[in-house]
Amino acid sequence: MAQIVFEGRRERLRGDGTRGQWFSPIKNHIIPKIGNRRISTLTQRDIHDALKPIWRTKHETADKAMYRTRMVLRQAKLMGFEAEPFICDAARHMLGYVERVQKPLPATPWQDIPDLYARLSEHLHPSYLALRFTILTAARGMPVRGARFDEIDGDVWTVPKERMKGQRGKVQDFRIPLSDESMRVVDLCRSLRRNDFLFPSPRVNKGVSDVAMAKVLKHLGEEGRIHGFRSSFRMWIQDNEAASYEVAESALAHIVGNKVERAYARSDLLEKRRILMQKWADFVTQAESNVVELRRCRTTGAAQPDNTPRL
């Protein structure tokens, strides 16, 4: 029955439900405990006992398992089987309330981004290039990892709605203006092209994995996470008043305004975001530019730039 519910929802899930692993909480924590039982014999105690081991230690997973088990029981009842969805509500009450503690994702302080970018620029491996592109575009991991050459038209990257965050049918393709440095990364990818992906996996015909990108950050001693670069970008805007609230949120593909406001304000603010992304790229590459200038001076014997503060 759980498989029937999953198949019924698959079309509305991103990646047909495989990327988000919609079925995993039930598969891993419900089916092994009570999967061989007749639905009509299940009680709140059964649900309670199945999820108690992870209710407090892995509450988010347990909560998903509970919610989706209720969906399964509700579907069974609609199909005429003897099933009681309310036993999930009773089991939830028995397990007790768990306070949700929202832990901020570790993010690199925006002041440290130029140094990190300069270190990433010393390598041409797809994982390093993907991280550079992630920083420059402030995009989420999935759009970057699956980026293809045919999605780039001039200096605009159009991310297909299938790779955008949000419920299927409610999201649209998203245009991201590419800065001069972003285009430089694209050109490097073209010179190293092996298949249709900007950042190809070395072993299979798909984009580089999130694990590979995370390993690069760990290798560099970086504590911030990949998704945290979006927070770095947003804090840089806020601390430096680099753009208006609407432009900043639009650059992150966040929904701005209520439903009525969005019905009238339909612009994606592409040109204003273009200015913002170039400002961000100029800031991000300042450390790399200093390194390049220093190397040039050492090679030519020219006088090194004097960066001593002046009164």
N, C-alpha and C positions, 0 to 999 in steps of 0.2 A: 504493500500500500504506500509506503514511503517513496518508493521508486515512481509510482504513478503520479504522486503529487509533484515530485521533482520534474518529471517529464512534462507535466502540465504547465510548469512555470519556466521551463528552460528558455523559451523564446523571448521572455522578458528579461532574462539575465544576461549581463555582459559576458561575452565569450562562451555563450550557451551554458553558463553556470560553472564551467570548469575552472576559469581563472579565479573567481571568487570562492570556489569550493563550497557552494551552497549546501551540498548534501553531506559534507564532511562531519559536522557536529553530530548529526543523527547516526551516520555510519560508524563513527568512532566511539560514541558514548551511549547510544540508546540501543541500537541493533545488537551489539554483543551481549547486552544484559537481558533484553526482553524481546529480541527480534523473532524468537521462535514461539512466542505466546500468541494465543488467539486474542484479537483486539477486544472481544467482549469480556475477557477475564481480567483485563488490566485495571489496576486501582491506583489511587494517588500514592500509595505506599511504594508501588513498583517504580513509578516515575521518580519519586523521592530517593529511593535507594540507588537508582541508576546514576543520578546526577549529584548526589551528596559528596562523593569524593572530590569533585572539581568545583563545587558550588562557590566556594570562597577563594580557592587558589587560582582557578581559571574561569572567573565568573562570566566574562564576556562570551566565552565558548559555551558555557553551561546555559546561559540565557538564550543564546541562539538555538541550542538543542531543544530547550523547553518550548520556545515559540514555534519552532518548526514541527515538533511532535504534536502540538495542539492543532496545527494546520492539517496534519495527517489524520488525526482523529476526527476533525471536523469534516474532512473530505469523505472519510469512511461513513460517517453518519449520513451525509447527503446522498451517498450511494446506496443507502438502505441497510447498512450493516449496523449491528448493535455496538455502538461506540459512544463514549461520553467525554467530549473535549474538556469539560469542567474539571476533570481529575488533574489536569495540568495546573489549573489555578489553585486547586487545593494543595498540590505538591509544592508549588511556589510558596504558599503561605507556610507550609510546614518547614521548608528549608530556611525561611527567614529572610529579612531584608539585608541586602549588602550595599553599603554606601559606595557609590561610584566615585573613584578618585581619578580625575582626569590628569594624567601625567603628560606634561608637554614633551613633544618629541625632541630629542637632543638636536640642537642646531648650532652650526658654526656661527660665532659672532660675525656680523657683517664686516667689522673692521679687519677680520682675519681672512676674508675671502680672497683678496688680491694675492696674498702669499700662497694660499692653497692653490689658486689657479696657476700661478707661476710654476709650482712644482708639478702640477698635472701636465703642463705644457712641455715638459721635458721628455714626454713619451708619446708615441704614436699608436699605441695599442688601442683597439676599439673601446675597451672599458674606460681608458683615460679620456679618449675623445668624447665618449658618451657623457662622462661626468662634466666635462667642460661645457658641452651643449646644454646639459641640465641646468648648470649654474647660469649660463647666459640667457636662456629662455624662460627660466623659472617655471618650467613645465613639470608635470608629474612624471614619475618613473615609467609608467606603462606607455604613454605616448612616445617618449624618447627611445625606449628600448625597441619599439616596433617601427620607428621612423624609416620611411622609404624615400628613395631619391625622387620618385614621381609625385611625392606630396609637396615638393618644393618648387614653387613657380616664382622665378626672380628672387626677390628677397622676402618672400612670404612663405611660411610653412603652414599648410592646412592639415590639421589633425582630424582624421575621420571620426565621426561621432561614436563609432564602435569602440574607440579607444579612450573616449572621454569619460570622466567620472559622472555618474548619474543613471537614473532609471531609463532603460531603453524606451525610445519613443518620446522622451522628454528632453533629450540633449541634441545638439546640432554640431555640425563640423565647426571647428574653432581655428581661426586664423591667428598666427603668431608672427609679428614682424621681426625679421632677423637683422641684427646689428651687423656692422662691418666685421666684427670679430666672429660672430656666428657664421657669417658667410665664409670666413677664412677656415673655420672648422669644417664646413661643408665641402669646401674645395680640397681640403686634406683628405676627407673621406672619399671623394671622387678619385683622387690620385691613388688610393689604396683599395679601390672598389673590387669586391669579390662576388657580390650578388646584388639583389635589389635593396638590401638593408644598408642604411648609413653606418650602423655599428653592428656588423655581423658577428655571430658567434663563431668561434674557430672550428667547431666540430659539426654543427648542423646548419641547415639553411633557414635560419631565423635570427632574430636580433639577439644581442648580448643579454645575458641574464642579470637579474638584480643582485644575485649572489656574487657574480664576478665584479660588479661595480662596487659592492660593499667591501669586498676583499681589498680593492685598491685603497679605499679610505682607511681601512685597518692597517694596511701596509705603510701608509703615510703617517700613521699615528693619529689620525683624525677621529675624534669622538662623535662629531655630528653625523646625523643620518642623511641619506640621499634626499628624502622628502623634506628634511630640515632646511635645505637650501631655499625653499620657497619662503620659509619664515625669515631667513637671513635677508632675502630680497625685500620682504615686506617691512622689516624693521629698518632697513636702510632708507626706504622711501619715507617712512614715518619720521625718523630722526633727522633726515636732511630735507624734509618737505619737498621731495623730488617730484611729486605729482598729487593731484587731487584724490580724494577717497574713491570716487567713481572709477578713475583711470587705474588706480592701484589695484582695486578689486577685480576690475575687468581683465587686467594683465594676468591675474591668477585664475581666470576663468570662474570666478565666483559670481553667484547671482546677486545682483544689486537691485534693491527696491522690491516693492510688493508686486503682485500679479498685474494690478491696474497700471502702475508706473511703468512696468516693463512692456506693457501693450503699446504705450506711446513712445517710450525711449528705446528705439530699436537699433540704434547704432552700436557697433562693436568697438567704437572709438579707436579704430586701427591706426590712424595717423597720429593721434595723441600718444598711443602706446608705442608707436615707432620712435618718437622722441624720447620717451621714458627708457625704452630698452637700449637705446644708444648711450644714454647717460649712464645706465647701469654697466654696460660693457666697458665704457671709458674708465669707470671706477675699478671694475674687476681687473682690467689689464694693466693698471698703473704699475704694479710691482714687476710684472713681466717686462714692461717697457724699460724700467730701470735696469733690470738684469741684462737685457739686450744691449742697452747703451754702454753699460760697464764692460761687457765683453768686447764691444766694438773698440772702445778706448784702449783696452789691453792689447788687442790685436794690431791696431794701427799706431799705437804709441802716443795717441792724442791725449791731451790733458783730460783727466777725469772731471766730470761735472762737480762743481762745488755746491753741496746742498746744505752748507752751514747756515743756520737761521740768521737773519739780519734784524738789527734793531729797528 
